[in-house]
Amino acid sequence: MDQYRCISTQQAAELIDQGASVVDIRDGQSYAARHINGSFNLSNDNLQDFMASADMEKPLIVCCYHGISSQSAAGFLVHQGFDEVYSLDGGFEAWQQSFPDRCEN
């Protein structure tokens, strides 16, 4: 994949069920309050550690608040060498509405 793709919450849920990873780029406080089950809070502070340990061949979904900032982050991650990167349309707000039972705090 040369670039990221924007996907719906339903498509994201299917990818997660198939083993995709999720990174949440919202601020730490918002992430701590509630986030997608099993997601990782990615920030500038832990980016290098994440890059060093990440499986670049595993599908990666990027989540933000509303699906805007995740697009820039997804593009960045593609350029860092990830094979399959997706931006979650509607961000965490859409996910929480679609799958409230698949959120944790």
C-alpha positions in Angstrom: 0.0 0.0 0.0 1.6 3.3 -1.1 -0.8 5.4 0.9 -3.3 5.1 3.7 -7.0 4.5 3.2 -9.9 6.0 5.1 -12.2 3.3 6.5 -15.6 3.2 8.3 -16.0 2.0 11.9 -17.5 -1.3 10.5 -14.4 -1.9 8.3 -12.2 -1.1 11.2 -14.0 -3.5 13.5 -13.5 -6.3 10.9 -9.8 -5.5 10.6 -9.4 -5.5 14.4 -11.1 -8.8 14.6 -8.5 -10.1 12.0 -5.6 -8.8 14.1 -5.0 -5.2 13.1 -3.4 -2.9 15.6 -4.9 0.5 16.6 -3.0 3.6 17.6 -4.9 6.4 19.2 -3.3 9.8 18.7 -5.6 11.8 21.0 -4.0 13.4 24.0 -3.2 11.2 27.0 -6.1 12.5 29.2 -8.7 11.7 26.5 -7.2 8.3 25.9 -7.2 7.5 29.6 -10.8 8.5 29.9 -12.0 6.1 27.1 -10.5 4.4 24.1 -10.9 1.5 21.7 -10.2 -1.8 23.4 -6.5 -2.8 22.9 -5.4 0.4 21.3 -2.1 2.1 22.0 -1.8 5.8 22.8 0.8 7.1 20.3 2.4 10.5 20.9 5.5 12.3 20.0 6.9 11.1 23.3 6.7 7.4 22.5 6.9 7.4 18.7 10.5 6.2 18.5 9.8 3.3 20.9 6.7 2.4 19.0 8.5 2.5 15.7 11.3 0.3 17.1 8.9 -2.4 18.3 6.0 -2.3 15.7 5.3 -5.0 13.2 5.4 -2.9 10.0 3.6 -5.7 8.0 0.6 -5.8 10.3 -2.4 -3.7 9.4 -2.5 -0.4 11.5 -5.5 1.7 12.1 -5.0 5.3 13.2 -7.7 6.9 15.4 -8.1 10.6 16.5 -11.0 12.6 17.8 -13.1 13.0 14.6 -11.0 11.4 11.8 -9.1 14.5 10.6 -5.7 14.4 12.4 -5.5 10.7 11.9 -5.2 11.2 8.2 -1.9 13.1 8.6 -0.6 10.6 11.1 -1.6 7.7 8.8 0.3 9.4 5.9 3.4 9.8 8.1 3.3 6.2 9.2 3.0 5.0 5.6 6.2 7.0 4.8 7.9 5.4 7.8 7.5 2.0 6.2 4.2 0.5 7.4 2.7 -1.7 4.7 -1.0 -1.2 5.5 -2.3 1.9 7.2 -5.9 3.1 7.7 -7.4 6.3 9.1 -10.7 5.8 11.0 -13.5 7.9 9.5 -15.2 9.9 12.2 -12.5 9.0 14.7 -13.1 7.9 18.3 -16.4 9.7 18.4 -17.8 7.6 15.5 -16.3 4.4 17.0 -17.9 5.1 20.4 -21.3 5.6 18.8 -21.0 2.4 16.7 -19.3 0.1 19.2 -19.8 1.4 22.8 -19.2 -2.1 24.1 -15.7 -2.2 22.4 -14.4 0.8 24.4 -12.5 0.8 27.7 -11.2 3.2 30.2 
